[in-house]
Amino acid sequence: MGELVARPPIHTASYDRLQPDRLSTILLFHEDDPVNYRYKVVVVDRMLLPSTPLQYGTAAFLIPAGREAEYIFASEIGLKSIAESASTARLIAISFGRHHRFGSQIIVQEELSFVVQVLSRQGTFLPKPHQELLAEVEIPFMAVDGIGNRHIVAEGESQISGKYLVEQVDVDGMQVRRLYFANNPFVIQSEAVLRDQGRVDKSCSAFDYHKTMAAGILALVDSDVLTHGLLVGLGGGCFVNLIGHLLNDLELSVVELDPAILKIAEEHFDLDLESNRLDIRVGDGLEIMPLTHDAVSGCPTTFAKESMAFVAIDVDSKDQSAGMSCPPESFVEIEYLSRLAELIHPHGVLVMNISARDPEKLDHVCRRVQQVFRNVALAAPHDGEGNGNKKDINMVLFGKHAVMEVSTSKLCPLVEPHTTYESGPDLKRALANLVAWNETKSIDTGSSNKIGRTKTTRQKKKRGKRK
């Protein structure tokens, strides 16, 4: 194996001090392949107090191949939690490039040992009490599942979404299939759990936010209304598979912009495009409108007024600088939300997947939705990404015109009939974090947890603020 070349170059002096806010990324290329990196190295420093117990000054951590996009391995919070668990001041997290072959873990460690030594600076960055204790301690290479194993199932290119890749990895003993786009390679676009025969398990959702979306629909919409729904954004079809498995009589319309996605969903995620309960239309979700006398005949994005028990928005943004990766800003414009509201049954619900690291962005979306739908609730999926608070990667928003009950003790019995099979999602747990949202940013934690605010309530809150 030839030498590794670092980009950007490693300036050793910058690693002589402990920087608790450090999240430095270095790509290591093989000298014969300057295009595809072989390793991605992320250096994370912890905040240390004199009393902080440490076992190591520096530890290297090998992220299993194929799992680098998972929250715990891809986020600062996740990596710092690994550093704390490893009892180290500096964590050097290493992930593997997709386009390279790797031998055993021992070979990988030998290849990386020099870079790790350079970044460790022989512990000179440690406070003196810790330096004295850890001066002779070697740098360990840690791993949770060796170096992992990834299998690329398919690669291709879409005129709209660009290059894509479908790969299969082992996660905690389960085979998982994932879809990635090259323009955002560290974000999992779709994910499905496979059975022993290599078929997708449609009853087992890999994304926790899909479980939350499904649980909310089942709990917040009366069963006699749940006959027809609309999904904007197909992805790999995993949510379609899940909701179709839970509701055998549901007719579902889907609007998807990219025709290549349909092929991916059918070939690699077992979506049945021929199902008579599924109506997939290729079109722009932003052009969805109620069917009127003025509507263009045969337009794929027109639907009858009040015909939908739910409208679910699961669309990502191509603008990674916006601070909100789901949905794009155009999907929360008042005019667009008003069109969706016309499609939804009076007792139906709007469902929206939101991915916003900035709490202000989340509140911005909630304010917009509340201008159209009187009642808004949020649920944080149970995926370990922030302990169920507003800092989660994914939040699921529900909007209704009618009064919305968010008491979990009252909602859980409504989803219980759908959780009787062994591999099914825990829908009751998915509803555990459902809370009301209002424009004063206070969370309704009253015993009834009913959302149904009146003008009198708003006026009282405003008078209270002036005091």
QUIKA-V481677 format. One record per residue. RES is the residue in one letter. PHI is phi in radians with two decimals (999 if undefined). PSI is psi in whole degrees, 0 to 359 (none if undefined). Layout:
res=RES phi=PHI psi=PSI
res=RES phi=PHI psi=PSI
This chain:
res=M phi=999 psi=133
res=G phi=-1.36 psi=188
res=E phi=-1.33 psi=157
res=L phi=-1.72 psi=139
res=V phi=-1.98 psi=127
res=A phi=-1.60 psi=136
res=R phi=-2.34 psi=123
res=P phi=-1.16 psi=163
res=P phi=-1.01 psi=147
res=I phi=-1.43 psi=115
res=H phi=-1.61 psi=101
res=T phi=-1.02 psi=325
res=A phi=-1.08 psi=332
res=S phi=-1.24 psi=349
res=Y phi=-1.83 psi=12
res=D phi=-1.38 psi=348
res=R phi=-2.12 psi=151
res=L phi=-1.44 psi=123
res=Q phi=-2.11 psi=102
res=P phi=-1.01 psi=339
res=D phi=-1.68 psi=12
res=R phi=-1.23 psi=133
res=L phi=-2.58 psi=72
res=S phi=-1.60 psi=135
res=T phi=-2.00 psi=131
res=I phi=-2.26 psi=131
res=L phi=-1.77 psi=132
res=L phi=-1.90 psi=120
res=F phi=-1.87 psi=144
res=H phi=-1.29 psi=142
res=E phi=-1.06 psi=337
res=D phi=-1.56 psi=354
res=D phi=-2.39 psi=89
res=P phi=-1.41 psi=1
res=V phi=-1.73 psi=311
res=N phi=-1.81 psi=116
res=Y phi=-1.15 psi=149
res=R phi=-1.58 psi=318
res=Y phi=-2.33 psi=146
res=K phi=-1.97 psi=125
res=V phi=-1.99 psi=128
res=V phi=-2.11 psi=125
res=V phi=-1.80 psi=124
res=V phi=-2.16 psi=129
res=D phi=-1.88 psi=141
res=R phi=-1.65 psi=156
res=M phi=-1.33 psi=126
res=L phi=-2.00 psi=137
res=L phi=-1.87 psi=159
res=P phi=-0.94 psi=331
res=S phi=-1.59 psi=358
res=T phi=-1.15 psi=120
res=P phi=-1.29 psi=135
res=L phi=-2.31 psi=141
res=Q phi=-1.81 psi=333
res=Y phi=-2.40 psi=148
res=G phi=-1.34 psi=315
res=T phi=-2.35 psi=142
res=A phi=-2.39 psi=139
res=A phi=-1.69 psi=139
res=F phi=-2.21 psi=123
res=L phi=-1.62 psi=114
res=I phi=-1.39 psi=126
res=P phi=-0.98 psi=135
res=A phi=-0.98 psi=132
res=G phi=1.64 psi=352
res=R phi=-2.03 psi=11
res=E phi=-1.18 psi=342
res=A phi=-1.56 psi=354
res=E phi=-1.19 psi=147
res=Y phi=-0.94 psi=316
res=I phi=-1.15 psi=333
res=F phi=-1.70 psi=345
res=A phi=-1.88 psi=347
res=S phi=-1.92 psi=157
res=E phi=-1.10 psi=318
res=I phi=-1.07 psi=315
res=G phi=-1.11 psi=315
res=L phi=-1.18 psi=324
res=K phi=-1.19 psi=328
res=S phi=-1.20 psi=326
res=I phi=-1.16 psi=318
res=A phi=-1.06 psi=320
res=E phi=-1.16 psi=317
res=S phi=-1.11 psi=326
res=A phi=-1.41 psi=355
res=S phi=0.97 psi=50
res=T phi=-2.24 psi=151
res=A phi=-1.40 psi=322
res=R phi=-2.17 psi=127
res=L phi=-1.90 psi=130
res=I phi=-1.90 psi=100
res=A phi=-1.61 psi=130
res=I phi=-2.18 psi=124
res=S phi=-2.01 psi=164
res=F phi=-1.87 psi=136
res=G phi=-1.18 psi=145
res=R phi=-1.20 psi=331
res=H phi=-1.72 psi=25
res=H phi=-2.28 psi=156
res=R phi=-1.78 psi=146
res=F phi=-2.28 psi=146
res=G phi=-1.47 psi=223
res=S phi=-1.38 psi=171
res=Q phi=-1.10 psi=325
res=I phi=-1.10 psi=317
res=I phi=-1.11 psi=318
res=V phi=-1.07 psi=315
res=Q phi=-1.08 psi=319
res=E phi=-1.11 psi=321
res=E phi=-1.19 psi=329
res=L phi=-1.72 psi=352
res=S phi=-1.02 psi=319
res=F phi=-1.14 psi=315
res=V phi=-1.07 psi=318
res=V phi=-1.09 psi=318
res=Q phi=-1.09 psi=318
res=V phi=-1.08 psi=315
res=L phi=-1.28 psi=338
res=S phi=-1.36 psi=335
res=R phi=0.96 psi=30
res=Q phi=0.95 psi=28
res=G phi=1.33 psi=12
res=T phi=-1.16 psi=343
res=F phi=-1.39 psi=349
res=L phi=-1.33 psi=147
res=P phi=-1.02 psi=152
res=K phi=-0.96 psi=316
res=P phi=-1.01 psi=321
res=H phi=-1.31 psi=326
res=Q phi=-1.02 psi=315
res=E phi=-1.13 psi=325
res=L phi=-1.34 psi=328
res=L phi=-1.94 psi=12
res=A phi=-1.01 psi=323
res=E phi=-1.77 psi=7
res=V phi=-1.42 psi=130
res=E phi=-1.29 psi=161
res=I phi=-1.54 psi=117
res=P phi=-1.46 psi=152
res=F phi=-1.79 psi=120
res=M phi=-1.94 psi=154
res=A phi=-2.74 psi=153
res=V phi=-1.74 psi=337
res=D phi=-2.65 psi=48
res=G phi=1.08 psi=217
res=I phi=-1.68 psi=5
res=G phi=1.30 psi=181
res=N phi=-2.69 psi=122
res=R phi=-2.06 psi=147
res=H phi=-2.22 psi=117
res=I phi=-1.38 psi=115
res=V phi=-1.43 psi=319
res=A phi=-2.78 psi=151
res=E phi=-2.36 psi=147
res=G phi=-2.93 psi=188
res=E phi=-2.51 psi=135
res=S phi=-1.90 psi=144
res=Q phi=-1.14 psi=335
res=I phi=-1.69 psi=311
res=S phi=-1.62 psi=350
res=G phi=1.44 psi=201
res=K phi=-1.22 psi=143
res=Y phi=-2.36 psi=165
res=L phi=-2.55 psi=135
res=V phi=-1.99 psi=124
res=E phi=-2.32 psi=160
res=Q phi=-2.13 psi=132
res=V phi=-2.39 psi=163
res=D phi=-1.70 psi=124
res=V phi=-2.20 psi=110
res=D phi=0.91 psi=42
res=G phi=1.48 psi=358
res=M phi=-1.87 psi=144
res=Q phi=-1.49 psi=126
res=V phi=-2.16 psi=135
res=R phi=-1.90 psi=136
res=R phi=-2.34 psi=148
res=L phi=-1.93 psi=132
res=Y phi=-2.23 psi=150
res=F phi=-1.88 psi=141
res=A phi=-1.11 psi=331
res=N phi=-1.34 psi=353
res=N phi=-2.61 psi=66
res=P phi=-1.21 psi=348
res=F phi=-1.86 psi=18
res=V phi=-2.08 psi=124
res=I phi=-1.37 psi=116
res=Q phi=-1.39 psi=319
res=S phi=-2.54 psi=151
res=E phi=-2.63 psi=133
res=A phi=-2.40 psi=144
res=V phi=-1.56 psi=137
res=L phi=-1.77 psi=147
res=R phi=-1.43 psi=179
res=D phi=-1.04 psi=327
res=Q phi=-1.40 psi=2
res=G phi=1.47 psi=7
res=R phi=-1.59 psi=152
res=V phi=-1.22 psi=133
res=D phi=-1.47 psi=100
res=K phi=-1.25 psi=345
res=S phi=-1.54 psi=350
res=C phi=-2.04 psi=103
res=S phi=-1.42 psi=129
res=A phi=-1.40 psi=330
res=F phi=-1.56 psi=123
res=D phi=-1.15 psi=330
res=Y phi=-1.22 psi=333
res=H phi=-1.13 psi=320
res=K phi=-1.08 psi=319
res=T phi=-1.16 psi=318
res=M phi=-1.04 psi=313
res=A phi=-1.14 psi=317
res=A phi=-1.09 psi=319
res=G phi=-1.12 psi=319
res=I phi=-1.09 psi=314
res=L phi=-1.13 psi=324
res=A phi=-1.51 psi=329
res=L phi=-1.72 psi=350
res=V phi=-2.04 psi=130
res=D phi=-1.03 psi=142
res=S phi=-1.06 psi=328
res=D phi=-1.29 psi=346
res=V phi=-1.60 psi=337
res=L phi=-1.34 psi=73
res=T phi=-2.03 psi=330
res=H phi=-2.54 psi=131
res=G phi=-2.29 psi=167
res=L phi=-2.28 psi=130
res=L phi=-2.03 psi=131
res=V phi=-1.86 psi=113
res=G phi=1.80 psi=105
res=L phi=-1.45 psi=320
res=G phi=1.01 psi=218
res=G phi=-1.39 psi=3
res=G phi=1.46 psi=11
res=C phi=-1.18 psi=321
res=F phi=-1.21 psi=323
res=V phi=-1.05 psi=315
res=N phi=-1.05 psi=317
res=L phi=-1.18 psi=308
res=I phi=-1.17 psi=328
res=G phi=-1.19 psi=328
res=H phi=-1.25 psi=324
res=L phi=-1.35 psi=326
res=L phi=-2.12 psi=95
res=N phi=-1.16 psi=336
res=D phi=-1.78 psi=1
res=L phi=-1.26 psi=133
res=E phi=-1.71 psi=131
res=L phi=-2.19 psi=127
res=S phi=-1.75 psi=142
res=V phi=-2.29 psi=133
res=V phi=-1.94 psi=121
res=E phi=-2.28 psi=130
res=L phi=-1.27 psi=323
res=D phi=-1.78 psi=113
res=P phi=-1.12 psi=335
res=A phi=-1.14 psi=332
res=I phi=-1.12 psi=325
res=L phi=-1.06 psi=317
res=K phi=-1.14 psi=318
res=I phi=-1.07 psi=314
res=A phi=-1.10 psi=321
res=E phi=-1.27 psi=314
res=E phi=-1.39 psi=328
res=H phi=-2.07 psi=347
res=F phi=-2.20 psi=17
res=D phi=0.99 psi=35
res=L phi=-1.40 psi=129
res=D phi=-1.54 psi=96
res=L phi=-1.24 psi=344
res=E phi=-1.59 psi=0
res=S phi=-1.05 psi=135
res=N phi=-1.32 psi=355
res=R phi=-1.67 psi=359
res=L phi=-2.10 psi=127
res=D phi=-2.14 psi=99
res=I phi=-1.75 psi=128
res=R phi=-2.12 psi=129
res=V phi=-1.48 psi=118
res=G phi=-3.12 psi=176
res=D phi=-1.53 psi=119
res=G phi=-1.04 psi=336
res=L phi=-1.27 psi=346
res=E phi=-1.67 psi=6
res=I phi=-1.08 psi=135
res=M phi=-2.69 psi=159
res=P phi=-1.24 psi=148
res=L phi=-1.30 psi=120
res=T phi=-2.30 psi=177
res=H phi=-1.12 psi=334
res=D phi=-1.51 psi=349
res=A phi=-1.19 psi=147
res=V phi=-1.22 psi=128
res=S phi=-1.10 psi=133
res=G phi=1.40 psi=5
res=C phi=-1.14 psi=130
res=P phi=-1.23 psi=351
res=T phi=-1.99 psi=22
res=T phi=-1.89 psi=140
res=F phi=-2.44 psi=155
res=A phi=-1.14 psi=147
res=K phi=-1.10 psi=142
res=E phi=0.94 psi=30
res=S phi=-1.65 psi=351
res=M phi=-1.92 psi=129
res=A phi=-1.22 psi=330
res=F phi=-2.68 psi=152
res=V phi=-2.14 psi=121
res=A phi=-1.94 psi=129
res=I phi=-1.90 psi=118
res=D phi=-2.39 psi=74
res=V phi=-2.24 psi=135
res=D phi=-1.71 psi=162
res=S phi=-1.72 psi=141
res=K phi=-1.45 psi=347
res=D phi=-1.58 psi=99
res=Q phi=-1.34 psi=353
res=S phi=-1.63 psi=359
res=A phi=-1.37 psi=348
res=G phi=1.41 psi=359
res=M phi=-2.53 psi=112
res=S phi=-1.55 psi=345
res=C phi=-2.57 psi=132
res=P phi=-1.51 psi=175
res=P phi=-1.10 psi=154
res=E phi=-0.96 psi=325
res=S phi=-1.11 psi=340
res=F phi=-1.46 psi=357
res=V phi=-2.09 psi=19
res=E phi=-1.22 psi=144
res=I phi=-1.04 psi=318
res=E phi=-1.09 psi=320
res=Y phi=-1.20 psi=314
res=L phi=-1.06 psi=326
res=S phi=-1.16 psi=323
res=R phi=-1.14 psi=318
res=L phi=-1.09 psi=320
res=A phi=-1.05 psi=326
res=E phi=-1.18 psi=335
res=L phi=-1.42 psi=337
res=I phi=-1.53 psi=135
res=H phi=-0.96 psi=147
res=P phi=-0.92 psi=333
res=H phi=-1.90 psi=18
res=G phi=-1.55 psi=187
res=V phi=-2.48 psi=144
res=L phi=-1.59 psi=134
res=V phi=-2.17 psi=132
res=M phi=-2.44 psi=127
res=N phi=-1.44 psi=123
res=I phi=-2.09 psi=131
res=S phi=-2.18 psi=102
res=A phi=-2.48 psi=115
res=R phi=-1.32 psi=337
res=D phi=-1.62 psi=117
res=P phi=-0.98 psi=329
res=E phi=-1.13 psi=325
res=K phi=-1.14 psi=318
res=L phi=-1.09 psi=314
res=D phi=-1.12 psi=325
res=H phi=-1.04 psi=315
res=V phi=-1.12 psi=316
res=C phi=-1.07 psi=319
res=R phi=-1.08 psi=317
res=R phi=-1.07 psi=311
res=V phi=-1.10 psi=322
res=Q phi=-1.23 psi=341
res=Q phi=-1.23 psi=339
res=V phi=-1.89 psi=316
res=F phi=-1.88 psi=124
res=R phi=-1.03 psi=322
res=N phi=-2.03 psi=132
res=V phi=-2.29 psi=137
res=A phi=-2.34 psi=154
res=L phi=-2.16 psi=148
res=A phi=-2.37 psi=133
res=A phi=-1.70 psi=120
res=P phi=-1.04 psi=148
res=H phi=-1.47 psi=74
res=D phi=-2.17 psi=16
res=G phi=1.33 psi=12
res=E phi=-1.75 psi=59
res=G phi=2.11 psi=12
res=N phi=1.03 psi=35
res=G phi=1.27 psi=34
res=N phi=-2.15 psi=185
res=K phi=-1.29 psi=2
res=K phi=-1.63 psi=3
res=D phi=-1.08 psi=151
res=I phi=-1.04 psi=309
res=N phi=-1.96 psi=131
res=M phi=-2.15 psi=148
res=V phi=-1.99 psi=126
res=L phi=-1.80 psi=140
res=F phi=-2.17 psi=133
res=G phi=-2.23 psi=134
res=K phi=-2.41 psi=149
res=H phi=-1.32 psi=319
res=A phi=-1.35 psi=164
res=V phi=-1.01 psi=136
res=M phi=-2.04 psi=121
res=E phi=-1.50 psi=124
res=V phi=-2.08 psi=14
res=S phi=-1.26 psi=119
res=T phi=-1.11 psi=329
res=S phi=-1.14 psi=333
res=K phi=-1.62 psi=332
res=L phi=-1.46 psi=325
res=C phi=-1.00 psi=319
res=P phi=-1.05 psi=336
res=L phi=-1.27 psi=334
res=V phi=-1.75 psi=349
res=E phi=-1.00 psi=321
res=P phi=-1.07 psi=341
res=H phi=-1.67 psi=6
res=T phi=-2.10 psi=27
res=T phi=-1.52 psi=345
res=Y phi=-1.61 psi=151
res=E phi=-1.07 psi=316
res=S phi=-1.60 psi=3
res=G phi=-1.22 psi=162
res=P phi=-1.25 psi=151
res=D phi=-1.43 psi=87
res=L phi=-1.23 psi=330
res=K phi=-1.15 psi=318
res=R phi=-1.15 psi=326
res=A phi=-1.12 psi=337
res=L phi=-1.64 psi=358
res=A phi=-1.07 psi=331
res=N phi=-1.76 psi=14
res=L phi=-1.23 psi=122
res=V phi=-2.42 psi=154
res=A phi=-1.28 psi=150
res=W phi=-2.15 psi=141
res=N phi=-2.41 psi=171
res=E phi=-1.20 psi=347
res=T phi=-1.54 psi=2
res=K phi=1.20 psi=10
res=S phi=-1.57 psi=140
res=I phi=-1.58 psi=128
res=D phi=-1.28 psi=112
res=T phi=-2.05 psi=22
res=G phi=-1.13 psi=167
res=S phi=-1.15 psi=326
res=S phi=-1.45 psi=327
res=N phi=0.96 psi=30
res=K phi=-1.51 psi=138
res=I phi=-1.80 psi=127
res=G phi=3.14 psi=65
res=R phi=-1.34 psi=148
res=T phi=-2.02 psi=173
res=K phi=-1.07 psi=322
res=T phi=-1.05 psi=317
res=T phi=-1.08 psi=316
res=R phi=-1.09 psi=317
res=Q phi=-1.12 psi=321
res=K phi=-1.10 psi=320
res=K phi=-1.18 psi=322
res=K phi=-1.16 psi=318
res=R phi=-1.10 psi=322
res=G phi=-1.09 psi=322
res=K phi=-1.17 psi=323
res=R phi=-1.15 psi=330
res=K phi=-1.16 psi=none
